Amino acid sequence: IPIQTDSDKIEILKYFYSKLEISTSKENLTELVGRLHGFVASDIVALIKRSYSKYIRNNLSILQFYLLKNLTKLKKTHTSMSKSLTYLFQKIKN
């Protein structure tokens, strides 16, 4: 498998950014790719996942506030979703 080109790396970043609903400019992606010299696709994916997990842990209090604020509404309308979110929150917290 050949090493990814800068264009390939930009496409990988665009894919994950879209899945995470993160918007950024072409210039930011190009700058980021410039820092990824020697990284292959699996390295980039691992870096994105680790960064996203760290972001969630660092902002857990904001996430907790939002979930608790809206959990009552969810319980009334979407019982299974409410249970899933409660489980997910406990898993992230630990």
HTML snippet that shows the backbone in 3Dmol.js (N, CA, C, O; Angstrom):
<script src="https://3Dmol.org/build/3Dmol-min.js"></script>
<div id="view" style="width:600px;height:400px;position:relative"></div>
<script>
const pdb = `
ATOM      1  N   ILE A   1       0.856  -1.175   0.000  1.00  0.00           N
ATOM      2  CA  ILE A   1       0.000   0.000   0.000  1.00  0.00           C
ATOM      3  C   ILE A   1       0.901   1.237   0.000  1.00  0.00           C
ATOM      4  O   ILE A   1       1.752   1.385   0.877  1.00  0.00           O
ATOM      5  N   PRO A   2       0.717   2.115  -0.971  1.00  0.00           N
ATOM      6  CA  PRO A   2       1.560   3.311  -1.036  1.00  0.00           C
ATOM      7  C   PRO A   2       1.213   4.305   0.071  1.00  0.00           C
ATOM      8  O   PRO A   2       0.084   4.344   0.559  1.00  0.00           O
ATOM      9  N   ILE A   3       2.190   5.096   0.451  1.00  0.00           N
ATOM     10  CA  ILE A   3       1.970   6.144   1.446  1.00  0.00           C
ATOM     11  C   ILE A   3       1.059   7.201   0.844  1.00  0.00           C
ATOM     12  O   ILE A   3       1.166   7.513  -0.342  1.00  0.00           O
ATOM     13  N   GLN A   4       0.173   7.747   1.646  1.00  0.00           N
ATOM     14  CA  GLN A   4      -0.799   8.718   1.168  1.00  0.00           C
ATOM     15  C   GLN A   4      -0.108  10.035   0.788  1.00  0.00           C
ATOM     16  O   GLN A   4       0.848  10.469   1.430  1.00  0.00           O
ATOM     17  N   THR A   5      -0.625  10.643  -0.266  1.00  0.00           N
ATOM     18  CA  THR A   5      -0.149  11.962  -0.679  1.00  0.00           C
ATOM     19  C   THR A   5      -0.824  13.012   0.199  1.00  0.00           C
ATOM     20  O   THR A   5      -1.724  12.696   0.978  1.00  0.00           O
ATOM     21  N   ASP A   6      -0.387  14.255   0.068  1.00  0.00           N
ATOM     22  CA  ASP A   6      -1.032  15.331   0.821  1.00  0.00           C
ATOM     23  C   ASP A   6      -2.508  15.444   0.457  1.00  0.00           C
ATOM     24  O   ASP A   6      -3.344  15.703   1.322  1.00  0.00           O
ATOM     25  N   SER A   7      -2.826  15.253  -0.808  1.00  0.00           N
ATOM     26  CA  SER A   7      -4.237  15.301  -1.245  1.00  0.00           C
ATOM     27  C   SER A   7      -5.041  14.181  -0.585  1.00  0.00           C
ATOM     28  O   SER A   7      -6.182  14.393  -0.175  1.00  0.00           O
ATOM     29  N   ASP A   8      -4.454  13.001  -0.484  1.00  0.00           N
ATOM     30  CA  ASP A   8      -5.122  11.881   0.189  1.00  0.00           C
ATOM     31  C   ASP A   8      -5.376  12.214   1.657  1.00  0.00           C
ATOM     32  O   ASP A   8      -6.452  11.940   2.190  1.00  0.00           O
ATOM     33  N   LYS A   9      -4.387  12.801   2.295  1.00  0.00           N
ATOM     34  CA  LYS A   9      -4.514  13.150   3.712  1.00  0.00           C
ATOM     35  C   LYS A   9      -5.597  14.201   3.923  1.00  0.00           C
ATOM     36  O   LYS A   9      -6.340  14.143   4.903  1.00  0.00           O
ATOM     37  N   ILE A  10      -5.687  15.151   3.013  1.00  0.00           N
ATOM     38  CA  ILE A  10      -6.747  16.161   3.101  1.00  0.00           C
ATOM     39  C   ILE A  10      -8.111  15.488   2.991  1.00  0.00           C
ATOM     40  O   ILE A  10      -9.039  15.845   3.717  1.00  0.00           O
ATOM     41  N   GLU A  11      -8.237  14.525   2.097  1.00  0.00           N
ATOM     42  CA  GLU A  11      -9.511  13.813   1.945  1.00  0.00           C
ATOM     43  C   GLU A  11      -9.855  13.013   3.200  1.00  0.00           C
ATOM     44  O   GLU A  11     -11.019  12.945   3.594  1.00  0.00           O
ATOM     45  N   ILE A  12      -8.857  12.414   3.820  1.00  0.00           N
ATOM     46  CA  ILE A  12      -9.085  11.679   5.072  1.00  0.00           C
ATOM     47  C   ILE A  12      -9.587  12.638   6.146  1.00  0.00           C
ATOM     48  O   ILE A  12     -10.557  12.342   6.844  1.00  0.00           O
ATOM     49  N   LEU A  13      -8.928  13.783   6.277  1.00  0.00           N
ATOM     50  CA  LEU A  13      -9.348  14.775   7.266  1.00  0.00           C
ATOM     51  C   LEU A  13     -10.751  15.296   6.965  1.00  0.00           C
ATOM     52  O   LEU A  13     -11.568  15.434   7.876  1.00  0.00           O
ATOM     53  N   LYS A  14     -11.034  15.584   5.711  1.00  0.00           N
ATOM     54  CA  LYS A  14     -12.367  16.063   5.336  1.00  0.00           C
ATOM     55  C   LYS A  14     -13.438  15.049   5.721  1.00  0.00           C
ATOM     56  O   LYS A  14     -14.496  15.417   6.232  1.00  0.00           O
ATOM     57  N   TYR A  15     -13.158  13.779   5.475  1.00  0.00           N
ATOM     58  CA  TYR A  15     -14.117  12.730   5.799  1.00  0.00           C
ATOM     59  C   TYR A  15     -14.440  12.729   7.293  1.00  0.00           C
ATOM     60  O   TYR A  15     -15.606  12.758   7.685  1.00  0.00           O
ATOM     61  N   PHE A  16     -13.393  12.696   8.121  1.00  0.00           N
ATOM     62  CA  PHE A  16     -13.635  12.641   9.565  1.00  0.00           C
ATOM     63  C   PHE A  16     -14.184  13.949  10.100  1.00  0.00           C
ATOM     64  O   PHE A  16     -15.014  13.938  11.009  1.00  0.00           O
ATOM     65  N   TYR A  17     -13.749  15.059   9.566  1.00  0.00           N
ATOM     66  CA  TYR A  17     -14.304  16.343   9.985  1.00  0.00           C
ATOM     67  C   TYR A  17     -15.794  16.397   9.689  1.00  0.00           C
ATOM     68  O   TYR A  17     -16.568  16.902  10.502  1.00  0.00           O
ATOM     69  N   SER A  18     -16.205  15.882   8.531  1.00  0.00           N
ATOM     70  CA  SER A  18     -17.632  15.897   8.201  1.00  0.00           C
ATOM     71  C   SER A  18     -18.412  14.971   9.127  1.00  0.00           C
ATOM     72  O   SER A  18     -19.523  15.306   9.537  1.00  0.00           O
ATOM     73  N   LYS A  19     -17.854  13.821   9.459  1.00  0.00           N
ATOM     74  CA  LYS A  19     -18.524  12.890  10.375  1.00  0.00           C
ATOM     75  C   LYS A  19     -18.671  13.491  11.766  1.00  0.00           C
ATOM     76  O   LYS A  19     -19.660  13.234  12.453  1.00  0.00           O
ATOM     77  N   LEU A  20     -17.686  14.296  12.187  1.00  0.00           N
ATOM     78  CA  LEU A  20     -17.715  14.922  13.500  1.00  0.00           C
ATOM     79  C   LEU A  20     -18.385  16.292  13.464  1.00  0.00           C
ATOM     80  O   LEU A  20     -18.457  16.990  14.475  1.00  0.00           O
ATOM     81  N   GLU A  21     -18.874  16.665  12.280  1.00  0.00           N
ATOM     82  CA  GLU A  21     -19.531  17.950  12.069  1.00  0.00           C
ATOM     83  C   GLU A  21     -18.638  19.120  12.467  1.00  0.00           C
ATOM     84  O   GLU A  21     -19.072  20.055  13.140  1.00  0.00           O
ATOM     85  N   ILE A  22     -17.390  19.048  12.038  1.00  0.00           N
ATOM     86  CA  ILE A  22     -16.414  20.113  12.264  1.00  0.00           C
ATOM     87  C   ILE A  22     -16.166  20.785  10.917  1.00  0.00           C
ATOM     88  O   ILE A  22     -15.884  20.122   9.919  1.00  0.00           O
ATOM     89  N   SER A  23     -16.275  22.084  10.906  1.00  0.00           N
ATOM     90  CA  SER A  23     -15.999  22.787   9.655  1.00  0.00           C
ATOM     91  C   SER A  23     -14.636  23.467   9.750  1.00  0.00           C
ATOM     92  O   SER A  23     -14.230  23.931  10.815  1.00  0.00           O
ATOM     93  N   THR A  24     -13.954  23.515   8.638  1.00  0.00           N
ATOM     94  CA  THR A  24     -12.655  24.172   8.579  1.00  0.00           C
ATOM     95  C   THR A  24     -12.382  24.575   7.145  1.00  0.00           C
ATOM     96  O   THR A  24     -13.060  24.128   6.219  1.00  0.00           O
ATOM     97  N   SER A  25     -11.394  25.413   6.973  1.00  0.00           N
ATOM     98  CA  SER A  25     -11.072  25.896   5.633  1.00  0.00           C
ATOM     99  C   SER A  25     -10.037  24.995   4.964  1.00  0.00           C
ATOM    100  O   SER A  25      -9.342  24.222   5.623  1.00  0.00           O
ATOM    101  N   LYS A  26      -9.955  25.111   3.673  1.00  0.00           N
ATOM    102  CA  LYS A  26      -8.952  24.375   2.891  1.00  0.00           C
ATOM    103  C   LYS A  26      -7.548  24.754   3.367  1.00  0.00           C
ATOM    104  O   LYS A  26      -6.654  23.908   3.411  1.00  0.00           O
ATOM    105  N   GLU A  27      -7.359  26.032   3.724  1.00  0.00           N
ATOM    106  CA  GLU A  27      -6.053  26.497   4.204  1.00  0.00           C
ATOM    107  C   GLU A  27      -5.667  25.812   5.510  1.00  0.00           C
ATOM    108  O   GLU A  27      -4.514  25.420   5.693  1.00  0.00           O
ATOM    109  N   ASN A  28      -6.638  25.667   6.425  1.00  0.00           N
ATOM    110  CA  ASN A  28      -6.363  24.985   7.701  1.00  0.00           C
ATOM    111  C   ASN A  28      -6.015  23.521   7.476  1.00  0.00           C
ATOM    112  O   ASN A  28      -5.107  22.986   8.112  1.00  0.00           O
ATOM    113  N   LEU A  29      -6.743  22.877   6.566  1.00  0.00           N
ATOM    114  CA  LEU A  29      -6.442  21.478   6.256  1.00  0.00           C
ATOM    115  C   LEU A  29      -5.047  21.347   5.650  1.00  0.00           C
ATOM    116  O   LEU A  29      -4.297  20.434   5.997  1.00  0.00           O
ATOM    117  N   THR A  30      -4.705  22.253   4.750  1.00  0.00           N
ATOM    118  CA  THR A  30      -3.387  22.219   4.115  1.00  0.00           C
ATOM    119  C   THR A  30      -2.290  22.427   5.153  1.00  0.00           C
ATOM    120  O   THR A  30      -1.262  21.752   5.118  1.00  0.00           O
ATOM    121  N   GLU A  31      -2.509  23.360   6.075  1.00  0.00           N
ATOM    122  CA  GLU A  31      -1.526  23.605   7.140  1.00  0.00           C
ATOM    123  C   GLU A  31      -1.377  22.372   8.032  1.00  0.00           C
ATOM    124  O   GLU A  31      -0.264  21.991   8.395  1.00  0.00           O
ATOM    125  N   LEU A  32      -2.484  21.765   8.374  1.00  0.00           N
ATOM    126  CA  LEU A  32      -2.452  20.563   9.209  1.00  0.00           C
ATOM    127  C   LEU A  32      -1.727  19.428   8.509  1.00  0.00           C
ATOM    128  O   LEU A  32      -0.906  18.742   9.117  1.00  0.00           O
ATOM    129  N   VAL A  33      -2.027  19.229   7.232  1.00  0.00           N
ATOM    130  CA  VAL A  33      -1.375  18.165   6.465  1.00  0.00           C
ATOM    131  C   VAL A  33       0.132  18.398   6.412  1.00  0.00           C
ATOM    132  O   VAL A  33       0.908  17.443   6.406  1.00  0.00           O
ATOM    133  N   GLY A  34       0.544  19.650   6.375  1.00  0.00           N
ATOM    134  CA  GLY A  34       1.973  19.962   6.388  1.00  0.00           C
ATOM    135  C   GLY A  34       2.673  19.444   7.641  1.00  0.00           C
ATOM    136  O   GLY A  34       3.874  19.172   7.625  1.00  0.00           O
ATOM    137  N   ARG A  35       1.926  19.313   8.707  1.00  0.00           N
ATOM    138  CA  ARG A  35       2.480  18.790   9.971  1.00  0.00           C
ATOM    139  C   ARG A  35       2.413  17.270  10.051  1.00  0.00           C
ATOM    140  O   ARG A  35       2.944  16.673  10.987  1.00  0.00           O
ATOM    141  N   LEU A  36       1.765  16.645   9.076  1.00  0.00           N
ATOM    142  CA  LEU A  36       1.570  15.199   9.111  1.00  0.00           C
ATOM    143  C   LEU A  36       2.532  14.444   8.193  1.00  0.00           C
ATOM    144  O   LEU A  36       2.241  13.324   7.772  1.00  0.00           O
ATOM    145  N   HIS A  37       3.662  15.050   7.887  1.00  0.00           N
ATOM    146  CA  HIS A  37       4.647  14.379   7.033  1.00  0.00           C
ATOM    147  C   HIS A  37       5.088  13.075   7.689  1.00  0.00           C
ATOM    148  O   HIS A  37       5.485  13.064   8.854  1.00  0.00           O
ATOM    149  N   GLY A  38       5.017  11.995   6.951  1.00  0.00           N
ATOM    150  CA  GLY A  38       5.418  10.689   7.471  1.00  0.00           C
ATOM    151  C   GLY A  38       4.283   9.907   8.108  1.00  0.00           C
ATOM    152  O   GLY A  38       4.442   8.728   8.426  1.00  0.00           O
ATOM    153  N   PHE A  39       3.146  10.547   8.296  1.00  0.00           N
ATOM    154  CA  PHE A  39       1.989   9.859   8.864  1.00  0.00           C
ATOM    155  C   PHE A  39       1.252   9.115   7.763  1.00  0.00           C
ATOM    156  O   PHE A  39       1.116   9.618   6.648  1.00  0.00           O
ATOM    157  N   VAL A  40       0.786   7.940   8.072  1.00  0.00           N
ATOM    158  CA  VAL A  40      -0.059   7.183   7.139  1.00  0.00           C
ATOM    159  C   VAL A  40      -1.506   7.301   7.618  1.00  0.00           C
ATOM    160  O   VAL A  40      -1.773   7.851   8.686  1.00  0.00           O
ATOM    161  N   ALA A  41      -2.431   6.780   6.817  1.00  0.00           N
ATOM    162  CA  ALA A  41      -3.860   6.926   7.119  1.00  0.00           C
ATOM    163  C   ALA A  41      -4.212   6.436   8.520  1.00  0.00           C
ATOM    164  O   ALA A  41      -4.963   7.099   9.235  1.00  0.00           O
ATOM    165  N   SER A  42      -3.686   5.295   8.915  1.00  0.00           N
ATOM    166  CA  SER A  42      -4.031   4.754  10.246  1.00  0.00           C
ATOM    167  C   SER A  42      -3.513   5.663  11.362  1.00  0.00           C
ATOM    168  O   SER A  42      -4.153   5.780  12.408  1.00  0.00           O
ATOM    169  N   ASP A  43      -2.362   6.306  11.150  1.00  0.00           N
ATOM    170  CA  ASP A  43      -1.845   7.260  12.135  1.00  0.00           C
ATOM    171  C   ASP A  43      -2.783   8.453  12.265  1.00  0.00           C
ATOM    172  O   ASP A  43      -3.067   8.914  13.371  1.00  0.00           O
ATOM    173  N   ILE A  44      -3.260   8.946  11.129  1.00  0.00           N
ATOM    174  CA  ILE A  44      -4.139  10.116  11.112  1.00  0.00           C
ATOM    175  C   ILE A  44      -5.460   9.783  11.802  1.00  0.00           C
ATOM    176  O   ILE A  44      -5.966  10.575  12.598  1.00  0.00           O
ATOM    177  N   VAL A  45      -6.014   8.613  11.497  1.00  0.00           N
ATOM    178  CA  VAL A  45      -7.271   8.196  12.123  1.00  0.00           C
ATOM    179  C   VAL A  45      -7.093   8.066  13.635  1.00  0.00           C
ATOM    180  O   VAL A  45      -7.948   8.519  14.396  1.00  0.00           O
ATOM    181  N   ALA A  46      -6.013   7.463  14.069  1.00  0.00           N
ATOM    182  CA  ALA A  46      -5.756   7.313  15.512  1.00  0.00           C
ATOM    183  C   ALA A  46      -5.601   8.678  16.175  1.00  0.00           C
ATOM    184  O   ALA A  46      -6.099   8.889  17.281  1.00  0.00           O
ATOM    185  N   LEU A  47      -4.929   9.589  15.520  1.00  0.00           N
ATOM    186  CA  LEU A  47      -4.743  10.937  16.046  1.00  0.00           C
ATOM    187  C   LEU A  47      -6.075  11.667  16.186  1.00  0.00           C
ATOM    188  O   LEU A  47      -6.321  12.328  17.195  1.00  0.00           O
ATOM    189  N   ILE A  48      -6.929  11.549  15.181  1.00  0.00           N
ATOM    190  CA  ILE A  48      -8.245  12.189  15.226  1.00  0.00           C
ATOM    191  C   ILE A  48      -9.075  11.604  16.369  1.00  0.00           C
ATOM    192  O   ILE A  48      -9.680  12.349  17.140  1.00  0.00           O
ATOM    193  N   LYS A  49      -9.105  10.288  16.480  1.00  0.00           N
ATOM    194  CA  LYS A  49      -9.892   9.643  17.543  1.00  0.00           C
ATOM    195  C   LYS A  49      -9.378  10.033  18.928  1.00  0.00           C
ATOM    196  O   LYS A  49     -10.168  10.320  19.827  1.00  0.00           O
ATOM    197  N   ARG A  50      -8.066  10.042  19.099  1.00  0.00           N
ATOM    198  CA  ARG A  50      -7.486  10.405  20.392  1.00  0.00           C
ATOM    199  C   ARG A  50      -7.787  11.871  20.728  1.00  0.00           C
ATOM    200  O   ARG A  50      -8.117  12.196  21.869  1.00  0.00           O
ATOM    201  N   SER A  51      -7.671  12.741  19.739  1.00  0.00           N
ATOM    202  CA  SER A  51      -7.952  14.157  19.963  1.00  0.00           C
ATOM    203  C   SER A  51      -9.411  14.384  20.324  1.00  0.00           C
ATOM    204  O   SER A  51      -9.721  15.170  21.219  1.00  0.00           O
ATOM    205  N   TYR A  52     -10.303  13.697  19.630  1.00  0.00           N
ATOM    206  CA  TYR A  52     -11.730  13.844  19.898  1.00  0.00           C
ATOM    207  C   TYR A  52     -12.073  13.323  21.298  1.00  0.00           C
ATOM    208  O   TYR A  52     -12.847  13.948  22.023  1.00  0.00           O
ATOM    209  N   SER A  53     -11.505  12.200  21.666  1.00  0.00           N
ATOM    210  CA  SER A  53     -11.742  11.650  23.007  1.00  0.00           C
ATOM    211  C   SER A  53     -11.224  12.596  24.080  1.00  0.00           C
ATOM    212  O   SER A  53     -11.878  12.798  25.103  1.00  0.00           O
ATOM    213  N   LYS A  54     -10.057  13.171  23.852  1.00  0.00           N
ATOM    214  CA  LYS A  54      -9.484  14.118  24.822  1.00  0.00           C
ATOM    215  C   LYS A  54     -10.372  15.354  24.932  1.00  0.00           C
ATOM    216  O   LYS A  54     -10.594  15.864  26.029  1.00  0.00           O
ATOM    217  N   TYR A  55     -10.874  15.831  23.808  1.00  0.00           N
ATOM    218  CA  TYR A  55     -11.765  16.991  23.815  1.00  0.00           C
ATOM    219  C   TYR A  55     -13.010  16.695  24.644  1.00  0.00           C
ATOM    220  O   TYR A  55     -13.432  17.525  25.448  1.00  0.00           O
ATOM    221  N   ILE A  56     -13.598  15.520  24.453  1.00  0.00           N
ATOM    222  CA  ILE A  56     -14.797  15.148  25.208  1.00  0.00           C
ATOM    223  C   ILE A  56     -14.492  15.096  26.699  1.00  0.00           C
ATOM    224  O   ILE A  56     -15.253  15.626  27.509  1.00  0.00           O
ATOM    225  N   ARG A  57     -13.380  14.457  27.067  1.00  0.00           N
ATOM    226  CA  ARG A  57     -13.024  14.381  28.491  1.00  0.00           C
ATOM    227  C   ARG A  57     -12.787  15.769  29.079  1.00  0.00           C
ATOM    228  O   ARG A  57     -13.207  16.040  30.204  1.00  0.00           O
ATOM    229  N   ASN A  58     -12.125  16.644  28.340  1.00  0.00           N
ATOM    230  CA  ASN A  58     -11.836  17.991  28.837  1.00  0.00           C
ATOM    231  C   ASN A  58     -13.086  18.854  28.953  1.00  0.00           C
ATOM    232  O   ASN A  58     -13.108  19.808  29.731  1.00  0.00           O
ATOM    233  N   ASN A  59     -14.115  18.532  28.195  1.00  0.00           N
ATOM    234  CA  ASN A  59     -15.346  19.320  28.200  1.00  0.00           C
ATOM    235  C   ASN A  59     -16.513  18.531  28.786  1.00  0.00           C
ATOM    236  O   ASN A  59     -17.673  18.792  28.469  1.00  0.00           O
ATOM    237  N   LEU A  60     -16.201  17.588  29.624  1.00  0.00           N
ATOM    238  CA  LEU A  60     -17.225  16.707  30.186  1.00  0.00           C
ATOM    239  C   LEU A  60     -18.266  17.473  30.986  1.00  0.00           C
ATOM    240  O   LEU A  60     -19.442  17.111  30.960  1.00  0.00           O
ATOM    241  N   SER A  61     -17.867  18.522  31.697  1.00  0.00           N
ATOM    242  CA  SER A  61     -18.834  19.264  32.498  1.00  0.00           C
ATOM    243  C   SER A  61     -19.870  19.952  31.608  1.00  0.00           C
ATOM    244  O   SER A  61     -21.042  20.028  31.977  1.00  0.00           O
ATOM    245  N   ILE A  62     -19.459  20.451  30.446  1.00  0.00           N
ATOM    246  CA  ILE A  62     -20.396  21.065  29.510  1.00  0.00           C
ATOM    247  C   ILE A  62     -21.342  20.001  28.957  1.00  0.00           C
ATOM    248  O   ILE A  62     -22.550  20.219  28.863  1.00  0.00           O
ATOM    249  N   LEU A  63     -20.780  18.855  28.595  1.00  0.00           N
ATOM    250  CA  LEU A  63     -21.589  17.754  28.082  1.00  0.00           C
ATOM    251  C   LEU A  63     -22.579  17.279  29.146  1.00  0.00           C
ATOM    252  O   LEU A  63     -23.748  17.032  28.848  1.00  0.00           O
ATOM    253  N   GLN A  64     -22.110  17.154  30.378  1.00  0.00           N
ATOM    254  CA  GLN A  64     -22.977  16.716  31.464  1.00  0.00           C
ATOM    255  C   GLN A  64     -24.120  17.705  31.666  1.00  0.00           C
ATOM    256  O   GLN A  64     -25.269  17.292  31.827  1.00  0.00           O
ATOM    257  N   PHE A  65     -23.824  18.999  31.659  1.00  0.00           N
ATOM    258  CA  PHE A  65     -24.853  20.019  31.824  1.00  0.00           C
ATOM    259  C   PHE A  65     -25.908  19.894  30.727  1.00  0.00           C
ATOM    260  O   PHE A  65     -27.107  19.914  31.005  1.00  0.00           O
ATOM    261  N   TYR A  66     -25.458  19.765  29.485  1.00  0.00           N
ATOM    262  CA  TYR A  66     -26.384  19.650  28.362  1.00  0.00           C
ATOM    263  C   TYR A  66     -27.244  18.396  28.473  1.00  0.00           C
ATOM    264  O   TYR A  66     -28.457  18.443  28.271  1.00  0.00           O
ATOM    265  N   LEU A  67     -26.604  17.279  28.796  1.00  0.00           N
ATOM    266  CA  LEU A  67     -27.361  16.026  28.903  1.00  0.00           C
ATOM    267  C   LEU A  67     -28.388  16.082  30.024  1.00  0.00           C
ATOM    268  O   LEU A  67     -29.538  15.683  29.840  1.00  0.00           O
ATOM    269  N   LEU A  68     -27.974  16.575  31.179  1.00  0.00           N
ATOM    270  CA  LEU A  68     -28.901  16.638  32.303  1.00  0.00           C
ATOM    271  C   LEU A  68     -30.050  17.592  32.024  1.00  0.00           C
ATOM    272  O   LEU A  68     -31.189  17.337  32.415  1.00  0.00           O
ATOM    273  N   LYS A  69     -29.749  18.678  31.353  1.00  0.00           N
ATOM    274  CA  LYS A  69     -30.772  19.664  31.012  1.00  0.00           C
ATOM    275  C   LYS A  69     -31.818  19.065  30.074  1.00  0.00           C
ATOM    276  O   LYS A  69     -33.009  19.354  30.192  1.00  0.00           O
ATOM    277  N   ASN A  70     -31.371  18.243  29.157  1.00  0.00           N
ATOM    278  CA  ASN A  70     -32.268  17.711  28.136  1.00  0.00           C
ATOM    279  C   ASN A  70     -32.723  16.278  28.394  1.00  0.00           C
ATOM    280  O   ASN A  70     -33.579  15.768  27.671  1.00  0.00           O
ATOM    281  N   LEU A  71     -32.174  15.626  29.398  1.00  0.00           N
ATOM    282  CA  LEU A  71     -32.508  14.235  29.659  1.00  0.00           C
ATOM    283  C   LEU A  71     -33.981  14.055  30.013  1.00  0.00           C
ATOM    284  O   LEU A  71     -34.601  13.075  29.601  1.00  0.00           O
ATOM    285  N   THR A  72     -34.534  14.976  30.760  1.00  0.00           N
ATOM    286  CA  THR A  72     -35.944  14.891  31.133  1.00  0.00           C
ATOM    287  C   THR A  72     -36.823  14.915  29.891  1.00  0.00           C
ATOM    288  O   THR A  72     -37.771  14.137  29.782  1.00  0.00           O
ATOM    289  N   LYS A  73     -36.513  15.798  28.963  1.00  0.00           N
ATOM    290  CA  LYS A  73     -37.285  15.866  27.715  1.00  0.00           C
ATOM    291  C   LYS A  73     -37.147  14.560  26.935  1.00  0.00           C
ATOM    292  O   LYS A  73     -38.124  14.049  26.387  1.00  0.00           O
ATOM    293  N   LEU A  74     -35.932  14.026  26.890  1.00  0.00           N
ATOM    294  CA  LEU A  74     -35.694  12.796  26.151  1.00  0.00           C
ATOM    295  C   LEU A  74     -36.433  11.619  26.766  1.00  0.00           C
ATOM    296  O   LEU A  74     -36.964  10.771  26.048  1.00  0.00           O
ATOM    297  N   LYS A  75     -36.470  11.563  28.086  1.00  0.00           N
ATOM    298  CA  LYS A  75     -37.150  10.452  28.764  1.00  0.00           C
ATOM    299  C   LYS A  75     -38.621  10.393  28.378  1.00  0.00           C
ATOM    300  O   LYS A  75     -39.198   9.315  28.238  1.00  0.00           O
ATOM    301  N   LYS A  76     -39.206  11.550  28.212  1.00  0.00           N
ATOM    302  CA  LYS A  76     -40.633  11.594  27.889  1.00  0.00           C
ATOM    303  C   LYS A  76     -40.906  11.145  26.453  1.00  0.00           C
ATOM    304  O   LYS A  76     -41.943  10.545  26.173  1.00  0.00           O
ATOM    305  N   THR A  77     -39.985  11.435  25.559  1.00  0.00           N
ATOM    306  CA  THR A  77     -40.257  11.165  24.147  1.00  0.00           C
ATOM    307  C   THR A  77     -39.511   9.966  23.574  1.00  0.00           C
ATOM    308  O   THR A  77     -40.033   9.255  22.715  1.00  0.00           O
ATOM    309  N   HIS A  78     -38.289   9.744  24.052  1.00  0.00           N
ATOM    310  CA  HIS A  78     -37.439   8.696  23.469  1.00  0.00           C
ATOM    311  C   HIS A  78     -36.767   7.894  24.584  1.00  0.00           C
ATOM    312  O   HIS A  78     -35.596   8.115  24.895  1.00  0.00           O
ATOM    313  N   THR A  79     -37.497   6.981  25.173  1.00  0.00           N
ATOM    314  CA  THR A  79     -36.993   6.222  26.312  1.00  0.00           C
ATOM    315  C   THR A  79     -35.712   5.464  25.988  1.00  0.00           C
ATOM    316  O   THR A  79     -34.763   5.510  26.771  1.00  0.00           O
ATOM    317  N   SER A  80     -35.662   4.774  24.865  1.00  0.00           N
ATOM    318  CA  SER A  80     -34.470   3.989  24.539  1.00  0.00           C
ATOM    319  C   SER A  80     -33.267   4.895  24.280  1.00  0.00           C
ATOM    320  O   SER A  80     -32.143   4.549  24.645  1.00  0.00           O
ATOM    321  N   MET A  81     -33.495   6.062  23.648  1.00  0.00           N
ATOM    322  CA  MET A  81     -32.397   6.990  23.409  1.00  0.00           C
ATOM    323  C   MET A  81     -31.881   7.539  24.738  1.00  0.00           C
ATOM    324  O   MET A  81     -30.674   7.693  24.926  1.00  0.00           O
ATOM    325  N   SER A  82     -32.778   7.825  25.632  1.00  0.00           N
ATOM    326  CA  SER A  82     -32.404   8.332  26.945  1.00  0.00           C
ATOM    327  C   SER A  82     -31.519   7.333  27.677  1.00  0.00           C
ATOM    328  O   SER A  82     -30.506   7.713  28.265  1.00  0.00           O
ATOM    329  N   LYS A  83     -31.894   6.065  27.643  1.00  0.00           N
ATOM    330  CA  LYS A  83     -31.095   5.022  28.294  1.00  0.00           C
ATOM    331  C   LYS A  83     -29.718   4.911  27.650  1.00  0.00           C
ATOM    332  O   LYS A  83     -28.712   4.746  28.341  1.00  0.00           O
ATOM    333  N   SER A  84     -29.678   5.002  26.336  1.00  0.00           N
ATOM    334  CA  SER A  84     -28.404   4.915  25.625  1.00  0.00           C
ATOM    335  C   SER A  84     -27.496   6.073  25.984  1.00  0.00           C
ATOM    336  O   SER A  84     -26.301   5.878  26.208  1.00  0.00           O
ATOM    337  N   LEU A  85     -28.050   7.284  26.044  1.00  0.00           N
ATOM    338  CA  LEU A  85     -27.240   8.454  26.393  1.00  0.00           C
ATOM    339  C   LEU A  85     -26.743   8.382  27.836  1.00  0.00           C
ATOM    340  O   LEU A  85     -25.603   8.749  28.121  1.00  0.00           O
ATOM    341  N   THR A  86     -27.589   7.914  28.736  1.00  0.00           N
ATOM    342  CA  THR A  86     -27.172   7.765  30.130  1.00  0.00           C
ATOM    343  C   THR A  86     -26.025   6.770  30.230  1.00  0.00           C
ATOM    344  O   THR A  86     -25.043   7.023  30.928  1.00  0.00           O
ATOM    345  N   TYR A  87     -26.140   5.646  29.541  1.00  0.00           N
ATOM    346  CA  TYR A  87     -25.074   4.644  29.534  1.00  0.00           C
ATOM    347  C   TYR A  87     -23.793   5.218  28.935  1.00  0.00           C
ATOM    348  O   TYR A  87     -22.710   5.030  29.489  1.00  0.00           O
ATOM    349  N   LEU A  88     -23.911   5.914  27.812  1.00  0.00           N
ATOM    350  CA  LEU A  88     -22.749   6.505  27.163  1.00  0.00           C
ATOM    351  C   LEU A  88     -22.064   7.514  28.061  1.00  0.00           C
ATOM    352  O   LEU A  88     -20.836   7.541  28.154  1.00  0.00           O
ATOM    353  N   PHE A  89     -22.850   8.340  28.717  1.00  0.00           N
ATOM    354  CA  PHE A  89     -22.283   9.348  29.616  1.00  0.00           C
ATOM    355  C   PHE A  89     -21.514   8.680  30.748  1.00  0.00           C
ATOM    356  O   PHE A  89     -20.414   9.117  31.087  1.00  0.00           O
ATOM    357  N   GLN A  90     -22.070   7.638  31.331  1.00  0.00           N
ATOM    358  CA  GLN A  90     -21.378   6.938  32.414  1.00  0.00           C
ATOM    359  C   GLN A  90     -20.082   6.294  31.918  1.00  0.00           C
ATOM    360  O   GLN A  90     -19.076   6.281  32.628  1.00  0.00           O
ATOM    361  N   LYS A  91     -20.116   5.768  30.708  1.00  0.00           N
ATOM    362  CA  LYS A  91     -18.932   5.139  30.131  1.00  0.00           C
ATOM    363  C   LYS A  91     -17.820   6.177  29.888  1.00  0.00           C
ATOM    364  O   LYS A  91     -16.651   5.914  30.171  1.00  0.00           O
ATOM    365  N   ILE A  92     -18.189   7.343  29.369  1.00  0.00           N
ATOM    366  CA  ILE A  92     -17.212   8.405  29.116  1.00  0.00           C
ATOM    367  C   ILE A  92     -16.639   8.919  30.423  1.00  0.00           C
ATOM    368  O   ILE A  92     -15.438   9.170  30.527  1.00  0.00           O
ATOM    369  N   LYS A  93     -17.497   9.075  31.420  1.00  0.00           N
ATOM    370  CA  LYS A  93     -17.075   9.608  32.710  1.00  0.00           C
ATOM    371  C   LYS A  93     -16.031   8.719  33.368  1.00  0.00           C
ATOM    372  O   LYS A  93     -15.113   9.212  34.023  1.00  0.00           O
ATOM    373  N   ASN A  94     -16.171   7.408  33.196  1.00  0.00           N
ATOM    374  CA  ASN A  94     -15.229   6.462  33.789  1.00  0.00           C
ATOM    375  C   ASN A  94     -14.063   6.318  32.887  1.00  0.00           C
ATOM    376  O   ASN A  94     -13.138   5.564  33.189  1.00  0.00           O
TER     377      ASN A  94
END
`;
const viewer = $3Dmol.createViewer("view");
viewer.addModel(pdb, "pdb");
viewer.setStyle({}, {cartoon: {color: "spectrum"}});
viewer.zoomTo();
viewer.render();
</script>
